Amino acid sequence: MDGDFRTEFTRQPAGLKHRPALVLNADYRPLSYYPLSLWTWQEAVKAKYLDRVDIVAEYEDCVHSPTTTLRIPSVVVLKDYVKPQKRVAFTRFNLFLRDQFACQYCGARGDLTFDHVVPRASGGITSWQNVVAACSPCNLRKGSRSLKQVGFSLRRAPRQPQAEELRNLGRKFPPNYMHDSWMDFLYWDAELEA
């Protein structure tokens, strides 16, 4: 019996690290949808004690200090508004998000790389307007040839996305884990189905 109690006691703290908190801006919208703006429960508790956030929703689980018991926050809202970035960084992740995680030649999903539409060997540059997501087979098939040479066409012309456009695209890819208390804050401004 005594050994069982010790096992439960030592396993519980590790389980608590799996209680992330959804972080909302001061306007009650997530800082980002994809990846979803999450903090560990420890970060959320620390921010509360530093008076940087308000707790909007909580998990059933509690954490204890020698003098305090606190329910673990599941949704926190920042007290100060963080202005969203207007400029979108040119990163592999943002490029895949712009192309909705699909090959721009065949539409396949998974195992993506990126491809220069005008090959670098032909003077193509690495930019929003010349790089697209491509599956490995299409990328290998195209090599350093032009679209015309391999008979490929683009599903969508590459262009630099706006920050708001990427945020909206991110909403199409929900995270693997979503707590019930988050739903009211993630899709409250989505268009309702008739």
Beta strands, then each sheet from edge to edge (+ up, - down):
strand 1: 21-24
strand 2: 38-39
strand 3: 53-64
strand 4: 69-78
strand 5: 112-116
strand 6: 131-135
sheet 1: 2+ 1- 4- 3+
sheet 2: 5+ 6-
end
